Amino acid sequence: TRAKPFTDYFPKAMIPLNGRPVIHYVARYLAKFSQISGLIILCEFDNFGKQIINYFEGKEAAIGKPLTFIEDKKYGTGGALLEIERDVRADRCFLLWFADNLCALRIDGLVQEYEKADRMTKGGLTGIVVVRNQRREETGRVILDKVNHRKGANTRNSTTSSINQFIEKGVVTLEQPEALGIYLFNNTIFDYIHATSAKMHSGGFNLSHDLLGRISTIGGKLFSYNLGNTEWVDIESPPYADRNKDTVMKILSQMGM
């Protein structure tokens, strides 16, 4: 809903940045890494999805890796992964990247951490979730003078305070790390997806809420990979991208775009 009304006309993956859709930059960046053998784009085959398909038509050579399009049949972010099982099940692991994420994440470093975690669990790792523990605020913060304040006359809980300092869009440390929509999964994740899908009347379900949130209780083992100081942004709408233009341009530069 944050992307409306823009997503009434095009999918979030097609939000333009410097004249190209965000998914263009993600695809080109991921294709640079030797650990990526090919790219699968999971999208609906309706008018929205066809915008993505039509954009990439004839661009496979420019991207640098094979492109495969698979139809998302609207089974939710979890159930939709069953559509790609046949194409990735033979691989040891696969990267899941929601296309509105913009980040110069080093895939080789992520794979190295995956391998370490897999050894720690003696081959029992289900996947790695990319997270961050700090966030740049959208608005400024103020530090108040707690002594020099008074209660408002007309509103029960309102107060007026003297401002000692104004902090412009500071970086805050999150109490709990935030998952970012980037995952490196072992192919055993499909066993859990099948089991979860079977319990849903429609077969569709939300990956984070319905599966990952409880996977440790049904035998799965997830590790986190913290971005640290690496910049990340969710391109949720054109105005949001414009408000965060400096960060967007910095990330694109880090991605070599």
N, C-alpha and C positions, 0 to 999 in steps of 0.2 A: 504493500500500500504506500510505502514511502516514495516509490518511484512513479506513482500516478500523478498526473494524467499521461505521462510520457510513455509508460508501458501499455497504454491503450493503442499505441501506434507501432511500437517496436520493442523487442525483448531487451532486457538489461544488458545482455552481452553485446548488443549493437549500439550502446550509448557511445557517441563519437568523442574521441580525444584527438585533437590536432588533425581532424579530418578522417580518421580511421576508427573503426569500432574497437572497444576494449578487448574483445576476443582476438582480434588481429595481433595485438601486442602479446597477449598471453600465449597464443599458439607459436608465434615466432620465437619467443623467449624459451619456452619449454623445448622446442625443437633443437636448440643449440646444444643440449646436453647429450652426451653419448649414452647415458642411462635410459634415455627415452628412445624407443625403437619406432614408435608411431603414435599418432594422436587419434583418439576416438571422440567425436563430438556428439553428445547425446542431446537431442532436441526434438521438439514436437514437429511433425511433418505438416503443420498447418501453415497459414500465411506467415505467421511470425517466424517459425522455424525455417521456412523457405528463404527468409531474408538472410539468415546465416549461411544456408547452403549455397544460395546464389552468390553471396559475397565471395566465398572461397572457390567458386568454380574457376578452374584454370590457374589457381594460385598455389597448387601443391608444390611445384618446383621452387617457388619463392619462399615457401615455408620451410622446406628442406627435409621434411619427413612425410611418410604416407598419411593421408587423411581418410578416415572412415566416418560416415554418418550413420547413426542408429536412431531409430524412432523412440522417443519418450512417449509411452502410451498412458501417461498421467496416473502412475501408480505411486506418486509421492517420491521424495528424494531417496527413500530407502528401496522401495519396490522397483524403481526405475533401474537400479543397478543390475537387476536380473537380466535386463535386456542386453547387457554387455558381457555377461558371464562367459558365453561361448567364445568370445574374442580374446579374453584375458585369462581364463582359468588355467591355461597351460603355463602362464608366466608365474614366476615366484612371487612377485608383488606388482602392484599397479598404483599409479598416482591418480588421485581424484582431486580435481581443482575446479571449484565453482567459478564460472567465467567472469564474474564481476569482481573478483579479487585481483588487485594489482599489487605486485610485490616482487622484488628482485631476490627471491629466495634461491639459494644455491642448492640445486637438486642433488649435486654430487655429495655435498655435506649432509643433506637429509638422508640420503641412502647409506652413507657411512654410519650415521647414528642408528638407523634402522638395523643394520647388520650387527652393531654392538648390542642393541636391545634384544635382538633375536638370539644372540649367543647367550646373553644373560638368562633368557627364559628357556634355553635349550631347545630352540626351534618352536617355541609355543607362542610367539608374538602374533597378535591379531592385527596390529597396526600402530602407526604413529599419527598423532593429531598435532597439527601446527597451532601454536598458541602465542599470545603476547601477554605481558604483565604490566604494560604501561600504555597510556593512550593520551593523545593530545586533545584537549577539550575544544569544543566548538565555540564556547563563549568564554568571556573573561571572568575572573574570580576577584572578589574583594575581601580584604582583611578589615574587620570592624573593630572599633573601639568599644569594648564591652562595658566600659564604665559610663561613657557618654552616650546614653540612649534613653529613650522614653517610650512609653506605651501609647499607641494611637488612640485618639479620642473616640473614633466612630466604629472601629473594627476591633473585635474582642482580642484577636491574637496578633494584631499588627504591631510593629515597633519601628521606631526611627532611630538609626544609629549613625554615628560619625564614622566615615571611612578613613582608615589609616593608610591603606595601600591598595592599588589596583594592579592585578596580575593579568596580563594579556595572554589568553589561550595557553595556559600552562600545561605541562605534561604531568599526569597524575599516575600514581602506582595503583593498580587494581588489587582489590582484596583477594580475588581469585582470578587466575589466568583465564583469558577469553579465547574460545575456539574460533578459528578464522575461516573455516570452510576449505581447508587444504589438508588432505590426508594421504598417507602412504600405507596401503592395506596389503596384508598377506592374502593370498587367494582363499584362505580358509574363512574369510569374512562371508563368503557366499553360503557357507553352512548355516551361519547365524541369520543371514538374510532370508533364506528359505524357511527356517524355523519360525521367524517372526512373521513373515508373509502368510504362512499357513494359519496363524492365529487371528489374522485380520479378515473381516467379512468381505471386504472389497479386494484384499490382496495388496493394497497400497498402504504405505506407512511413511512416517518421517524418520529419516536416518538418525538424527541426533536424539530426538525425544523418545522414539519407540525402540531403538536398538542400542545406540552407543551409551545412552544414559544408564542402561542396566546390564551391559554386556559382561561386566566383571562378575555379576551374580550368576551368570550362566556359563562360565568357563572361559570367557575371552580375556585377553590381556592387552591393554592399550598403554602406550607410553606417550608422553608429550615432548614436543620439540619447540623450545622457546625462541622466538625471533630475536630477542634481545633488542639491540638498537636499530635493526633493519626496519625500514619504513614499510608500512602496509596501508592500503586504503580500499574500502569497499565502494566501488563506483555505483552508488545506489540511485543516482539521478543526475541529469545534466547540471542542474543548479548546484548540487553537492560537489560535483567534479570541478565546477567553476570556482566555488568558494575555496576549494582546496587545491587550486591550480599549482601553487608552488610545490606542494608535496607530490602531486601527480607528475609534474615535470621532472622533479628530482628522481622519482622512481623510474620513469621512462629512461632517463639518462643512465641510471644504474643498470637497467636492463639492456643497455646498448642500443636503444631505439632513437 
